[in-house]
Amino acid sequence: MSSRTVIRGGLVITASDEIHADVLIEDGRIAALAASGTPAARAFTADRTIDATGKYVIPGGVDAHTHMELPFGGTFASDTFETGTRAAAWGGTTTVVDFAVQSVGHSLREGLDAWHAKAEGNCAVDYGFHMIVSDVNAETLKEMDLLVEEGVTSFKQFMAYPGVFYSDDGQILRAMQRSAENGGLIMMHAENGIAIDVLVEQALARGETDPRFHGEVRKALLEAEATHRAIRLAQVAGAPLYVVHVSATEAVAELARARDEGLNVFGETCPQYLFLSTDNLAEPDFEGAKYVCSTPLRPKEHQAALWRGLRTNDLQVVSTDHCPFCFAGQKELGRGDFSRIPNGLPGVENRMDLLHQAVLDGHISRRRWIEIACATPARMFGLYPKKGTLAPGADADVVIYDPAAEQVISADTHHMNVDYSAYEGTRVTGCVETVLSRGVPVITGREYTGHAGHGVYTPRSTCQYLT
């Protein structure tokens, strides 16, 4: 049966336009838009009408960096695909791209199949996968070609975590050369893990065991050095590069320099680097463990460079790197040894609201908010124009957003499966009111009306920014 919904009277905001318009949805897709009050808009007929007067009508968010059920440090990220995608919906995100993991000694296919099994039938919103490449060899390189053909078009490598995910420069170069041929995009965790491990060992030997030392040993210069090295390896390979979770002034400078040279180099940052700092890592009584992630939080003075990078497009995307671990029983594994604290923060539910607050604070414009949170991640990872915009033919992933509603972020009210909030007590203006995923209401008037299994796997084309 055909179904039609019309959203009337809202301010439609995309990366390129703001217009008071009515939106017609038919069978899960955007069918038409027309300026509110015009004969074309009045001609829209539907089974269901949503009144968006005084509200924003925006594309569903695309979070291109999440880790549901990720094994790390002897435990697992606390959000399942069911709880994590439900929380994403609550926060106005309607597509997540998660990371399937290749274990050393195993194939890419085994890792991808395992992640499909975790996600299938459990997701509240649509999802795709990147592939973490932990073991570069001749077979892995062949598999990369096959994965690109079936819609897994991005591959993450790590210059950090020796003995777990780490790849050396030769392995990185080989994977980059392969991606230059098959159209894939290499995503890089750029930190000099070999040097960091030396500094960790030395800090622990001095008795420096508190969470704040996690930030002190993972130095900004070692992020910048690895970023520079990744850029030059990609240049040698003739491959594009996307640097994940950029946190430091010096790393932004490396990206800006590469982009000024005309290289296909892109950068992502995350809300934690824009809103939190080493002050959080230094909170007493082991509370700082809640804020341990890698790359680490930086001193507050780094935030200005990140905001500037987002305004100048030296940074293109804000994703969350959502990787939650409960304080009780998980973060506590690192009491007495900061190197044993599971690395990761919860955030998939908070990104759209925090970035709207950034609009109000004057850091970015409304259209830039939608660009960095919806349109650019969709283009970067081959989901646009199906995702990331409101245009005829696009999936009807639509958020009705109340820009005047006030809320206080808290673990008491969030929907992520984790026992603390990284933004506890933060007051923000703006709140998700209703969310449609492919035309189906998953949040209705701030009530959850979705269900596990509505979200479907979404194959991706290649990056749309390559020159």
Phi, psi and chi 1 to 4 in degrees:
 res  aa     phi    psi   chi1   chi2   chi3   chi4
   1 MET       -  137.7  -87.1 -179.0   62.0      -
   2 SER   -75.1  141.3  176.3      -      -      -
   3 SER  -130.0  142.0   66.3      -      -      -
   4 ARG  -131.3  136.2  -69.5  159.8   66.9   93.7
   5 THR  -128.3  141.2  -60.7      -      -      -
   6 VAL  -124.1  134.8   65.7      -      -      -
   7 ILE  -107.0  118.2  -57.7  169.5      -      -
   8 ARG  -113.0  141.1  -65.9 -157.3 -177.1  -87.5
   9 GLY    85.3    3.5      -      -      -      -
  10 GLY   -91.3  168.4      -      -      -      -
  11 LEU   -90.5  108.2  177.6   63.9      -      -
  12 VAL   -79.4  123.3  173.9      -      -      -
  13 ILE  -121.1  123.4  -53.7  172.5      -      -
  14 THR  -121.5 -176.1   66.2      -      -      -
  15 ALA   -64.8  -21.3      -      -      -      -
  16 SER  -115.5  -18.5   56.3      -      -      -
  17 ASP  -142.4  155.4  -63.4  -66.4      -      -
  18 GLU  -132.7  122.9  -63.4 -175.3   20.5      -
  19 ILE  -152.2  137.2 -178.7  172.9      -      -
  20 HIS   -73.0  109.2  -74.5  -80.5      -      -
  21 ALA  -145.6  155.4      -      -      -      -
  22 ASP   -96.8  145.6  -65.0   -4.6      -      -
  23 VAL  -119.9  124.6 -178.9      -      -      -
  24 LEU  -102.1  128.1  178.9   64.0      -      -
  25 ILE  -116.1  131.7  -64.5  164.9      -      -
  26 GLU  -135.5  123.7 -170.7  166.0    5.4      -
  27 ASP    51.9   45.2  -62.7  -25.9      -      -
  28 GLY    85.3    0.8      -      -      -      -
  29 ARG  -128.4  157.9  -61.7 -153.6  167.6  175.7
  30 ILE   -69.5  123.0  -53.4  -70.8      -      -
  31 ALA   -96.2  -38.6      -      -      -      -
  32 ALA  -165.7  157.0      -      -      -      -
  33 LEU  -128.3  145.4  -66.4   89.6      -      -
  34 ALA  -150.0  142.2      -      -      -      -
  35 ALA   -55.0  133.3      -      -      -      -
  36 SER   -58.4  138.2  -61.9      -      -      -
  37 GLY    86.2   -8.1      -      -      -      -
  38 THR   -82.3  160.6   61.2      -      -      -
  39 PRO   -55.7  -36.2  -27.4   35.2      -      -
  40 ALA   -63.7  -42.1      -      -      -      -
  41 ALA   -69.5  -40.8      -      -      -      -
  42 ARG   -64.3  -23.0  -74.2 -163.6  -64.4  -91.8
  43 ALA   -77.6  -12.7      -      -      -      -
  44 PHE   -64.2  129.0  -69.3  167.5      -      -
  45 THR  -121.1  147.7   59.2      -      -      -
  46 ALA  -156.7  162.1      -      -      -      -
  47 ASP   -75.5  -28.9  -45.2  -53.5      -      -
  48 ARG  -137.5  134.6  176.1  174.9   56.5 -148.3
  49 THR  -117.8  131.9  -61.1      -      -      -
  50 ILE  -112.3  123.6  -62.0  172.1      -      -
  51 ASP   -86.6  114.3 -178.3    5.7      -      -
  52 ALA  -110.5   21.6      -      -      -      -
  53 THR   -56.5  129.6  -55.9      -      -      -
  54 GLY    79.2    3.1      -      -      -      -
  55 LYS  -116.9  165.6  -49.5  -71.3  168.4   50.0
  56 TYR   -91.7  145.3  -63.6  159.3      -      -
  57 VAL  -116.5  111.7 -179.8      -      -      -
  58 ILE  -128.8  159.4   61.4  175.3      -      -
  59 PRO   -65.9  150.0  -11.9   25.0      -      -
  60 GLY   -59.5  142.4      -      -      -      -
  61 GLY   -66.1  150.0      -      -      -      -
  62 VAL  -117.3  109.4  177.5      -      -      -
  63 ASP   -99.5  105.5 -168.4  -16.6      -      -
  64 ALA   -90.0   15.9      -      -      -      -
  65 HIS  -152.6   89.5 -168.8  152.9      -      -
  66 THR  -131.7  158.4   67.5      -      -      -
  67 HIS  -134.1   86.2  -63.8  -75.4      -      -
  68 MET   -85.0  135.5  -49.9  -58.8  177.7      -
  69 GLU    56.9   29.4  -57.0 -178.4   38.6      -
  70 LEU   -73.9  127.9  178.6   74.6      -      -
  71 PRO   -75.7  128.7   23.6  -27.6      -      -
  72 PHE  -158.4  130.7 -169.7   94.3      -      -
  73 GLY    59.0   35.2      -      -      -      -
  74 GLY    82.8    8.5      -      -      -      -
  75 THR  -144.3 -171.2 -172.8      -      -      -
  76 PHE  -128.8  145.2  -76.2   82.5      -      -
  77 ALA   -52.3  138.5      -      -      -      -
  78 SER   -79.2  -16.5   56.9      -      -      -
  79 ASP   -87.6  128.7  -99.2  -40.0      -      -
  80 THR   -82.4  173.5   63.6      -      -      -
  81 PHE   -62.5  -31.7  -83.1   91.4      -      -
  82 GLU   -68.8  -53.1 -179.2  173.7   -4.3      -
  83 THR   -70.9  -36.7   63.5      -      -      -
  84 GLY   -69.8  -40.6      -      -      -      -
  85 THR   -76.0  -28.1   57.0      -      -      -
  86 ARG   -65.0  -43.9 -173.8  169.4   63.6 -139.4
  87 ALA   -63.6  -38.0      -      -      -      -
  88 ALA   -57.8  -45.8      -      -      -      -
  89 ALA   -59.7  -44.3      -      -      -      -
  90 TRP   -56.7  -32.3  -86.5  102.8      -      -
  91 GLY   -93.3    9.3      -      -      -      -
  92 GLY    83.7   15.1      -      -      -      -
  93 THR  -103.1  125.4  -73.0      -      -      -
  94 THR  -112.9   -1.8   53.4      -      -      -
  95 THR  -143.7  131.7  -53.4      -      -      -
  96 VAL  -120.5  145.9  -59.6      -      -      -
  97 VAL  -116.8  111.0 -169.0      -      -      -
  98 ASP   -98.2  171.1 -155.6   83.1      -      -
  99 PHE  -110.3  111.5  -73.2   85.1      -      -
 100 ALA   -75.6  146.7      -      -      -      -
 101 VAL  -116.0  124.9  178.8      -      -      -
 102 GLN   -86.2  124.0  175.5 -157.8   25.9      -
 103 SER   -85.7  147.7  -58.6      -      -      -
 104 VAL   -58.7  132.0  174.6      -      -      -
 105 GLY    90.8   -4.3      -      -      -      -
 106 HIS  -120.1  167.6  -64.1  -92.5      -      -
 107 SER   -87.1  162.6   66.4      -      -      -
 108 LEU   -60.2  -40.9  -62.0 -177.0      -      -
 109 ARG   -58.9  -42.8  172.0   62.2   54.6 -165.2
 110 GLU   -60.4  -43.8  -74.4  177.5   79.7      -
 111 GLY   -64.3  -44.4      -      -      -      -
 112 LEU   -65.3  -42.6 -177.6   58.1      -      -
 113 ASP   -61.5  -38.6  -73.7  -10.8      -      -
 114 ALA   -63.3  -38.7      -      -      -      -
 115 TRP   -74.2  -36.1 -106.3 -104.8      -      -
 116 HIS   -58.4  -41.4  -87.3  -60.4      -      -
 117 ALA   -65.3  -36.1      -      -      -      -
 118 LYS   -66.4  -38.9  -68.6  173.5 -165.0 -100.8
 119 ALA   -91.4  -34.7      -      -      -      -
 120 GLU   -60.7  127.7 -171.0  172.5    1.3      -
 121 GLY    80.6   -0.7      -      -      -      -
 122 ASN  -114.5   -9.0  -67.1  -42.4      -      -
 123 CYS   -94.9  140.0  -66.5      -      -      -
 124 ALA   -83.5  -25.2      -      -      -      -
 125 VAL  -131.4  170.9  -62.6      -      -      -
 126 ASP   -70.7  156.2  -68.2   -8.7      -      -
 127 TYR  -148.8  156.0   61.4   96.7      -      -
 128 GLY  -136.9 -178.6      -      -      -      -
 129 PHE  -132.8  139.8  -68.3  123.5      -      -
 130 HIS   -93.8  167.9  -47.9  -71.8      -      -
 131 MET  -120.9  120.0 -169.2   77.7 -132.5      -
 132 ILE   -77.4  121.3  -69.9  176.2      -      -
 133 VAL  -101.2  109.0  178.5      -      -      -
 134 SER  -104.8  -13.1  -53.7      -      -      -
 135 ASP  -142.2   88.8 -168.2    1.5      -      -
 136 VAL   -80.7  119.3  177.3      -      -      -
 137 ASN  -150.9 -179.1   55.7   49.7      -      -
 138 ALA   -59.4  -39.9      -      -      -      -
 139 GLU   -69.7  -40.8  -70.3  -54.3  -49.1      -
 140 THR   -58.3  -44.0  -61.0      -      -      -
 141 LEU   -62.3  -39.4  -64.3  172.1      -      -
 142 LYS   -65.1  -40.2  -70.7  177.2 -169.8  171.6
 143 GLU   -63.5  -33.2  -78.2 -168.9  -73.0      -
 144 MET   -56.2  -41.5  -72.7  173.6   68.3      -
 145 ASP   -60.5  -44.5  -61.6  -13.2      -      -
 146 LEU   -65.2  -40.0  -61.6  174.0      -      -
 147 LEU   -66.0  -39.8  -96.9   58.3      -      -
 148 VAL   -59.0  -41.9  168.9      -      -      -
 149 GLU   -62.3  -30.1  -70.7  175.5    7.0      -
 150 GLU  -100.6   11.8   65.8  179.3   70.1      -
 151 GLY    99.6   10.0      -      -      -      -
 152 VAL  -104.8   95.0  178.3      -      -      -
 153 THR  -110.0   14.1   56.1      -      -      -
 154 SER  -141.5  145.1   37.8      -      -      -
 155 PHE  -134.7  126.2  -57.2   91.2      -      -
 156 LYS  -100.4  134.9 -173.5  178.5 -178.7 -175.4
 157 GLN  -124.8  159.4  -67.6 -172.2  -75.1      -
 158 PHE  -123.7  126.8  -71.6   78.9      -      -
 159 MET   -90.4    0.6  -61.8  168.7  122.8      -
 160 ALA  -115.4  177.8      -      -      -      -
 161 TYR    60.6   58.2  -55.1  129.8      -      -
 162 PRO   -54.3  138.3  -26.1   35.6      -      -
 163 GLY    86.3   -6.5      -      -      -      -
 164 VAL  -121.7  -78.4 -174.0      -      -      -
 165 PHE  -108.4   -7.9  -64.1  133.1      -      -
 166 TYR   -58.4  137.1  173.6   80.1      -      -
 167 SER  -120.6  140.3  -68.4      -      -      -
 168 ASP   -82.8  175.0   65.5   29.3      -      -
 169 ASP   -61.6  -35.3  -72.6    0.8      -      -
 170 GLY   -66.5  -42.9      -      -      -      -
 171 GLN   -64.7  -41.4  -67.8  168.9  -43.5      -
 172 ILE   -61.9  -45.5  -71.0  167.8      -      -
 173 LEU   -60.4  -43.3 -179.8   62.6      -      -
 174 ARG   -62.1  -43.6  -71.7 -178.3 -170.8  -80.8
 175 ALA   -66.1  -38.9      -      -      -      -
 176 MET   -64.2  -42.4  -74.0  177.1  166.8      -
 177 GLN   -59.8  -39.7  -71.3  171.0  -28.6      -
 178 ARG   -66.9  -41.4 -160.8   67.9  175.9 -143.5
 179 SER   -67.8  -30.2   68.7      -      -      -
 180 ALA   -62.1  -29.8      -      -      -      -
 181 GLU   -86.0  -37.9  -64.6  172.4    4.7      -
 182 ASN   -98.7   -1.1   63.6   29.4      -      -
 183 GLY    88.3    1.5      -      -      -      -
 184 GLY   -73.3  165.7      -      -      -      -
 185 LEU  -117.5  123.7  178.8   62.6      -      -
 186 ILE   -83.8  127.0  -65.6  -69.2      -      -
 187 MET  -104.3  131.6  -52.0  170.4   73.1      -
 188 MET  -120.8  126.9 -170.8   61.2   68.4      -
 189 HIS   -84.2  103.0  179.4  130.9      -      -
 190 ALA  -100.6   91.2      -      -      -      -
 191 GLU  -145.3  142.7  -72.5 -173.4  -69.1      -
 192 ASN   -79.3   88.7 -172.3  -35.7      -      -
 193 GLY   -65.9  -31.1      -      -      -      -
 194 ILE   -64.9  -46.6  -59.5  -65.6      -      -
 195 ALA   -68.2  -39.6      -      -      -      -
 196 ILE   -60.8  -40.7  -73.6  167.5      -      -
 197 ASP   -60.9  -35.5  -85.2    8.5      -      -
 198 VAL   -62.9  -45.6  171.5      -      -      -
 199 LEU   -67.4  -35.0  -62.8  177.1      -      -
 200 VAL   -61.8  -49.2  169.4      -      -      -
 201 GLU   -58.7  -42.8 -179.0 -175.6  -34.5      -
 202 GLN   -68.4  -39.8  -67.9  170.0  -15.5      -
 203 ALA   -63.9  -45.5      -      -      -      -
 204 LEU   -63.8  -36.4  -66.6  173.7      -      -
 205 ALA   -64.4  -28.8      -      -      -      -
 206 ARG   -83.7   -2.0  -69.5 -168.8  -62.8  -92.2
 207 GLY    83.8   15.6      -      -      -      -
 208 GLU   -89.7   89.6  -63.8  168.9   -9.8      -
 209 THR  -112.7   -9.8   61.7      -      -      -
 210 ASP   -71.8  159.7  -70.3  -16.6      -      -
 211 PRO   -55.0  -32.3  -28.7   35.2      -      -
 212 ARG   -61.2  -25.4   69.5 -176.2  179.4   91.3
 213 PHE   -72.1  -19.3  -66.0  106.2      -      -
 214 HIS   -56.8  -43.3  169.6   83.0      -      -
 215 GLY   -72.5  -32.0      -      -      -      -
 216 GLU   -73.9  -32.6  -66.4 -172.2   15.2      -
 217 VAL   -83.3  -26.5  -61.3      -      -      -
 218 ARG   -90.2   73.6  -57.1 -173.0   87.4   91.3
 219 LYS   -69.1  146.3  -64.8 -174.8  178.9  -65.3
 220 ALA   -57.6  -35.2      -      -      -      -
 221 LEU   -64.9  -30.8  -74.0  175.4      -      -
 222 LEU   -78.2  -24.6  -66.6  178.0      -      -
 223 GLU   -71.0  -43.7 -179.7 -176.5  -10.5      -
 224 ALA   -65.3  -42.3      -      -      -      -
 225 GLU   -60.9  -45.0 -178.4  -84.2  -29.8      -
 226 ALA   -68.1  -37.2      -      -      -      -
 227 THR   -61.7  -45.4  -58.3      -      -      -
 228 HIS   -60.0  -44.6  175.4   84.7      -      -
 229 ARG   -65.9  -41.5 -172.8  158.5   33.6  102.6
 230 ALA   -62.6  -40.9      -      -      -      -
 231 ILE   -61.8  -44.7  -70.2  166.1      -      -
 232 ARG   -70.9  -35.5  -65.6  -49.8  173.1 -159.9
 233 LEU   -63.9  -41.3  -72.2  168.3      -      -
 234 ALA   -64.5  -36.2      -      -      -      -
 235 GLN   -65.6  -42.4 -170.5  175.9   11.2      -
 236 VAL   -61.2  -40.7  168.4      -      -      -
 237 ALA   -78.9  -13.9      -      -      -      -
 238 GLY    69.4   33.1      -      -      -      -
 239 ALA  -115.5  152.2      -      -      -      -
 240 PRO   -74.5  160.1   28.7  -33.5      -      -
 241 LEU  -142.8  136.5  174.6   68.2      -      -
 242 TYR  -123.7  115.8  178.1   95.0      -      -
 243 VAL   -94.4  122.0 -179.3      -      -      -
 244 VAL   -84.0  160.8  -62.2      -      -      -
 245 HIS    31.6   61.0   50.7   53.0      -      -
 246 VAL   -71.5  129.5  175.1      -      -      -
 247 SER  -123.8  -12.7   69.0      -      -      -
 248 ALA  -125.4  146.8      -      -      -      -
 249 THR   -51.4  -45.7  -58.3      -      -      -
 250 GLU   -66.3  -35.0  -62.9   87.9  -16.8      -
 251 ALA   -70.3  -38.7      -      -      -      -
 252 VAL   -59.6  -40.4  175.6      -      -      -
 253 ALA   -61.9  -37.9      -      -      -      -
 254 GLU   -64.6  -41.9  -65.5  -69.4  -13.9      -
 255 LEU   -65.5  -42.9  -67.4  170.2      -      -
 256 ALA   -62.2  -40.8      -      -      -      -
 257 ARG   -63.4  -44.2 -174.3  177.7  -59.2  115.7
 258 ALA   -63.9  -40.7      -      -      -      -
 259 ARG   -68.8  -35.2  -68.8 -180.0   60.8   76.6
 260 ASP   -64.0  -26.6  -72.1  -13.4      -      -
 261 GLU   -81.4   -2.8  -67.1  173.4    9.5      -
 262 GLY    84.8   16.2      -      -      -      -
 263 LEU   -80.7  151.5  -59.5  178.4      -      -
 264 ASN   -80.5   72.8  -81.9  -38.4      -      -
 265 VAL  -123.3  132.9  172.2      -      -      -
 266 PHE  -131.3  157.5  -49.6   98.1      -      -
 267 GLY  -138.7  145.4      -      -      -      -
 268 GLU  -121.3  141.8  157.1 -159.9  -72.4      -
 269 THR  -125.0  179.4 -167.2      -      -      -
 270 CYS  -134.4  157.2  -51.9      -      -      -
 271 PRO   -56.1  -33.7  -28.0   36.4      -      -
 272 GLN   -61.9  -32.4   52.1  -93.8   38.1      -
 273 TYR   -80.2  -21.1  -52.5  116.1      -      -
 274 LEU   -87.2  -25.8  -61.9  166.2      -      -
 275 PHE  -122.6  -16.0  -68.0   92.9      -      -
 276 LEU  -118.5  171.5  -55.1  174.1      -      -
 277 SER  -157.0 -177.4   73.4      -      -      -
 278 THR   -61.0  -19.2   48.4      -      -      -
 279 ASP   -58.9  -36.5  -68.2   -9.8      -      -
 280 ASN   -69.7  -41.9  -60.0   99.2      -      -
 281 LEU   -60.9  -27.1  -90.8  176.8      -      -
 282 ALA   -90.3    5.6      -      -      -      -
 283 GLU   -59.6  140.9  -71.9  179.5   12.0      -
 284 PRO   -73.7  172.7   26.4  -33.8      -      -
 285 ASP    58.7   36.3  -59.7  -36.3      -      -
 286 PHE    68.5    6.2 -160.4   64.0      -      -
 287 GLU   -61.0  -28.2  -71.4  -72.6  -52.4      -
 288 GLY   -60.0  -20.9      -      -      -      -
 289 ALA   -60.7  -27.0      -      -      -      -
 290 LYS   -60.8  -22.2  -65.8  175.4  177.4  177.9
 291 TYR  -108.6   14.0  -56.1   95.0      -      -
 292 VAL   -79.6  117.9  166.1      -      -      -
 293 CYS  -150.2  167.3   58.4      -      -      -
 294 SER  -135.4  128.2  -63.1      -      -      -
 295 THR   -56.2  155.9   50.3      -      -      -
 296 PRO   -83.9  166.2   33.5  -37.1      -      -
 297 LEU   -62.2  146.7  -58.7 -176.6      -      -
 298 ARG  -114.7  165.1  -57.6  -66.8 -177.5 -167.0
 299 PRO   -55.6  150.9  -27.7   36.0      -      -
 300 LYS   -55.9  -28.4  -82.8 -178.1 -178.9  164.2
 301 GLU   -64.6  -16.1   51.2  -96.1   32.1      -
 302 HIS   -73.5  -20.7  -71.6  -96.7      -      -
 303 GLN   -62.9  -36.7  -68.3  174.7   -3.3      -
 304 ALA   -61.0  -39.2      -      -      -      -
 305 ALA   -67.6  -35.1      -      -      -      -
 306 LEU   -68.3  -45.3  -61.6  174.1      -      -
 307 TRP   -62.4  -41.4  -73.9  118.6      -      -
 308 ARG   -63.0  -41.7 -173.9  168.2   58.5 -110.4
 309 GLY   -60.8  -36.5      -      -      -      -
 310 LEU   -69.2  -35.0  -73.0  170.0      -      -
 311 ARG   -73.6  -35.1  -73.1 -168.1  -63.5  -87.2
 312 THR   -90.3   -3.3   60.7      -      -      -
 313 ASN    69.8   20.6 -153.7   41.0      -      -
 314 ASP   -76.1  -22.7  -71.1  -41.0      -      -
 315 LEU  -116.3  133.4  -63.4  171.5      -      -
 316 GLN  -109.7  -22.1  -64.9   79.4   31.8      -
 317 VAL  -135.6  141.7  171.4      -      -      -
 318 VAL  -114.6  111.0  175.7      -      -      -
 319 SER  -113.1  176.5  -58.9      -      -      -
 320 THR  -100.6  -25.3   59.2      -      -      -
 321 ASP    52.6   40.2 -167.1    8.4      -      -
 322 HIS   -59.4  114.5  175.0   76.0      -      -
 323 CYS  -151.4   78.5 -169.1      -      -      -
 324 PRO   -83.3  140.2   31.7  -34.4      -      -
 325 PHE  -132.3  132.6  -62.0   96.3      -      -
 326 CYS   -64.3  147.5  -71.6      -      -      -
 327 PHE   -64.8  -48.3 -177.6   70.0      -      -
 328 ALA   -75.8  119.9      -      -      -      -
 329 GLY    85.2  -15.3      -      -      -      -
 330 GLN  -118.2  -66.6  -68.8 -169.0  -59.6      -
 331 LYS   -57.1  -31.7  -69.0  -72.5 -170.6  179.1
 332 GLU   -66.6  -12.5  -71.6  179.9  -28.9      -
 333 LEU   -59.6  -19.7  -67.1  169.3      -      -
 334 GLY  -100.4   12.9      -      -      -      -
 335 ARG   -59.9  126.2  -78.9 -169.5 -175.1  -85.8
 336 GLY    85.4   -3.7      -      -      -      -
 337 ASP  -161.4   96.5 -179.0  -11.3      -      -
 338 PHE   -58.3  -24.6   67.9   82.9      -      -
 339 SER   -71.5  -10.8   70.4      -      -      -
 340 ARG  -100.1    1.7  -64.7 -177.3  180.0  -83.0
 341 ILE   -75.1  123.4  -59.3  168.9      -      -
 342 PRO   -56.7  133.8  -23.4   33.6      -      -
 343 ASN   -86.4  118.0  -76.3 -145.3      -      -
 344 GLY   155.6  152.5      -      -      -      -
 345 LEU  -127.4  151.1  -65.9 -175.5      -      -
 346 PRO   -81.2  145.8   28.4  -30.7      -      -
 347 GLY  -173.0   -5.0      -      -      -      -
 348 VAL   -60.3  -25.8   73.0      -      -      -
 349 GLU   -84.8  -17.4 -170.1  171.6  -15.5      -
 350 ASN  -103.0  -13.6  -53.4  127.0      -      -
 351 ARG   -60.8  -50.2  179.4 -177.5   66.2  127.5
 352 MET   -64.1  -39.0  -62.4  -64.7  -75.5      -
 353 ASP   -68.7  -44.0  -70.4  -28.0      -      -
 354 LEU   -62.9  -39.3  -71.3  167.0      -      -
 355 LEU   -72.1  -30.9  -70.8  175.4      -      -
 356 HIS   -65.3  -39.2 -179.9 -103.2      -      -
 357 GLN   -60.7  -35.9 -174.4   61.6   46.6      -
 358 ALA   -64.0  -32.5      -      -      -      -
 359 VAL   -62.8  -48.2  172.7      -      -      -
 360 LEU   -64.6  -31.3  -60.4  179.8      -      -
 361 ASP   -81.1   -4.7  -67.4  -16.0      -      -
 362 GLY    88.0   11.2      -      -      -      -
 363 HIS   -77.1  -38.6  -69.6  -60.2      -      -
 364 ILE  -142.2  164.5   52.7  175.1      -      -
 365 SER   -87.3  168.3   68.8      -      -      -
 366 ARG   -61.5  -42.7  -76.5 -169.9  -62.6 -146.4
 367 ARG   -68.5  -34.5  -82.8  175.7  -79.9 -177.8
 368 ARG   -66.2  -34.8 -174.5   62.5  174.5  162.5
 369 TRP   -54.2  -50.1  168.1   40.9      -      -
 370 ILE   -69.5  -34.9  -58.7  -53.2      -      -
 371 GLU   -62.5  -49.6 -167.0  166.9   20.6      -
 372 ILE   -79.3  -18.8   61.8 -178.8      -      -
 373 ALA  -105.4  -17.8      -      -      -      -
 374 CYS  -129.4  -64.1  -50.0      -      -      -
 375 ALA   -71.3  -49.1      -      -      -      -
 376 THR   -66.6  -45.4  -61.3      -      -      -
 377 PRO   -59.0  -34.8   10.4  -21.8      -      -
 378 ALA   -65.7  -41.4      -      -      -      -
 379 ARG   -70.0  -42.0  -72.9 -169.9  177.3  107.9
 380 MET   -59.5  -35.7 -170.2   72.9   66.9      -
 381 PHE  -116.5   28.0  -63.4  106.5      -      -
 382 GLY    69.4   33.4      -      -      -      -
 383 LEU  -111.6   -8.5  -69.8  163.5      -      -
 384 TYR   -89.8  141.7 -166.8   91.0      -      -
 385 PRO   -94.6   13.3   34.8  -34.7      -      -
 386 LYS   -61.2  -40.3 -176.8 -179.2  173.8   78.1
 387 LYS  -121.5  158.9  -51.2  -68.7 -172.6 -176.3
 388 GLY    92.9   -1.8      -      -      -      -
 389 THR  -150.5  169.8 -167.5      -      -      -
 390 LEU  -118.2   99.2  -61.1  176.7      -      -
 391 ALA  -152.9  152.6      -      -      -      -
 392 PRO   -52.8  130.3  -29.2   37.0      -      -
 393 GLY    98.0  -20.9      -      -      -      -
 394 ALA   -71.6  153.0      -      -      -      -
 395 ASP   -57.2  142.2  -79.2   -3.0      -      -
 396 ALA   -82.1   63.7      -      -      -      -
 397 ASP   -93.4  100.6  -65.7  -11.6      -      -
 398 VAL  -132.7  137.6 -172.7      -      -      -
 399 VAL  -118.1  127.3  175.7      -      -      -
 400 ILE   -92.2  116.3  -45.6  -58.5      -      -
 401 TYR  -117.5  126.4 -165.1   84.3      -      -
 402 ASP   -90.4  106.4 -174.9  -15.9      -      -
 403 PRO   -76.3  -10.2   29.1  -34.2      -      -
 404 ALA  -103.4  -15.2      -      -      -      -
 405 ALA   -65.5  139.6      -      -      -      -
 406 GLU  -107.0  144.5  -63.8 -176.5  -10.7      -
 407 GLN  -147.8  159.3   58.1  169.2  -46.0      -
 408 VAL  -117.4  119.9  177.6      -      -      -
 409 ILE   -70.4  131.8  -61.7  174.9      -      -
 410 SER  -159.5  149.1  174.4      -      -      -
 411 ALA   -63.6  -22.8      -      -      -      -
 412 ASP   -67.9  -24.5  -68.5  -21.8      -      -
 413 THR  -121.0   -8.7   51.3      -      -      -
 414 HIS   -78.5  171.2   74.9 -159.6      -      -
 415 HIS  -117.4    3.5  -56.8   85.9      -      -
 416 MET   -72.9  147.6  -61.9  173.8  -73.5      -
 417 ASN   -86.1   66.6 -174.5   37.7      -      -
 418 VAL  -150.5  147.6   61.3      -      -      -
 419 ASP   -90.5   13.0   62.1    0.8      -      -
 420 TYR  -151.2  163.7   73.5   94.8      -      -
 421 SER  -114.8  135.3  170.5      -      -      -
 422 ALA   -68.5  -16.3      -      -      -      -
 423 TYR  -117.8   27.9  -53.0   98.1      -      -
 424 GLU   -49.6  125.4 -173.6   68.3   40.8      -
 425 GLY    84.4   -2.8      -      -      -      -
 426 THR   -71.9  126.7  -60.5      -      -      -
 427 ARG   -90.9  127.4  -66.2 -179.0  175.7  -84.4
 428 VAL  -130.9  152.1  -64.5      -      -      -
 429 THR  -107.3  127.5  -59.7      -      -      -
 430 GLY   119.6  138.8      -      -      -      -
 431 CYS  -157.5  141.0 -173.0      -      -      -
 432 VAL   -69.1  132.1  169.9      -      -      -
 433 GLU  -108.0  -48.9 -173.2  169.4  -82.0      -
 434 THR  -140.8  140.7  -67.9      -      -      -
 435 VAL  -130.3  128.0  177.3      -      -      -
 436 LEU  -108.9  133.8  -53.8 -178.3      -      -
 437 SER  -116.7  113.6  167.3      -      -      -
 438 ARG    49.8   41.9  -74.6  177.1  -75.5  110.2
 439 GLY    83.3   -7.0      -      -      -      -
 440 VAL   -96.9  127.4  176.0      -      -      -
 441 PRO   -68.9  119.0  -13.8   27.8      -      -
 442 VAL  -106.3  -24.8  -68.3      -      -      -
 443 ILE  -126.5  127.0  -55.8  -68.7      -      -
 444 THR  -128.3  109.3  -54.3      -      -      -
 445 GLY    54.6   43.2      -      -      -      -
 446 ARG    64.7   31.0  -61.0  179.4 -167.5  163.6
 447 GLU  -125.5  140.9  -65.3  -71.5  -26.5      -
 448 TYR   -78.0  121.3 -179.1   66.3      -      -
 449 THR  -123.8   11.0   52.5      -      -      -
 450 GLY   -89.0 -170.7      -      -      -      -
 451 HIS  -159.3  153.6   63.1   88.0      -      -
 452 ALA   -61.1  135.6      -      -      -      -
 453 GLY   100.2  -13.2      -      -      -      -
 454 HIS   -66.9  -41.8  165.0   76.3      -      -
 455 GLY   -66.6  137.9      -      -      -      -
 456 VAL  -120.6  153.6  -64.0      -      -      -
 457 TYR   -66.3  135.7  171.6   67.8      -      -
 458 THR  -124.1  103.9  -52.3      -      -      -
 459 PRO   -62.4  152.6  -15.3   28.5      -      -
 460 ARG  -121.7  148.4  -59.8  179.2  -69.7  110.0
 461 SER   -84.8 -174.1   60.7      -      -      -
 462 THR   -84.4  168.9   53.3      -      -      -
 463 CYS   -54.6  134.2  176.4      -      -      -
 464 GLN   -94.9    6.9  -65.1  168.1   12.9      -
 465 TYR  -104.3    1.9  -73.1  107.1      -      -
 466 LEU   -77.4  138.8  -56.6 -174.1      -      -
 467 THR  -106.4      -   56.5      -      -      -
